[in-house]
Amino acid sequence: MTSKSFLSTLPALGVVLLSALASAQESATVNQAFQTARQAVKPDVQTKVVSLYGMGTPAAIQKWYIIFYDPTVATHGRAVLVENGKITKTYPANGGATYSAQLSFDPSRITSEGPALGAAQGYAARHHIAYDSVHALLKQTAADKPFRWRVELLHDGKSRGYVYVNALDDAVASYSGPSSTRKSSPASSDSSDQGFGSDVKNTFLGIGGDLEEFFTGDRTVDK
């Protein structure tokens, strides 16, 4: 191969390398992850999700932990881990709580977490909050409470606070700092946010144990 012909192949090689890199870091929307995860549970509970927990960059989620309501499990919860569009693990969720069918929801009505992440980005930019990764949680804490994403902003692994975003209209509802000192945005003065935050704090404790169990096989975080 001549030098000229070799140089002419470089752009094509670059495209291949970039494509491979993108594939290695493939992200999936919440709906895509849900459609994949539901294959791991029985048909009668495939649309009964009690918790969605994603980890990724400010713009996209790469890893989803989805807990389905499953009455055959002691805690009534079965966790499914979806990475790169594939199921990598499933197990009974042992987060220290019993999941309720009344608080389950069908994630198919949430097509993408993108608008919620975008709303969190906008809030962070307006308030000069620097962050490089996110943890996003969606769950129904009570039938009479708002249905919201809780987007945790992190920088170098340390929390910079939580942005609450309405799941149905993607409006920022409130913000609470990493020390749990709540700061309401002008978008909302709904006192139920405090109750939501308290409920979610307990859920995060359970999911922390679930994550530990996923990776180590042991559980010490919430014992």
Secondary structure, 3 states (H helix, E strand, C coil): CCHHHHHHHHHHHHHHHHHHHHHHCCCCCHHHHHHHHHHHCCHHHCCCEEEEEEEECCCCEEEEEEEEECCCCCCCEEEEEEECCEEEEEEECCCCCCCCHHHCECHHHCCCCHHHHHHHHHHHHHCCCCCCEEEEEEECCCCCCCCEEEEEEEECCEEEEEEEEECCCCCEEEEECCCCCEEECCCCCCCHHHHHHHHHHHHHHHHHHHHHHHHHCCCCCCC
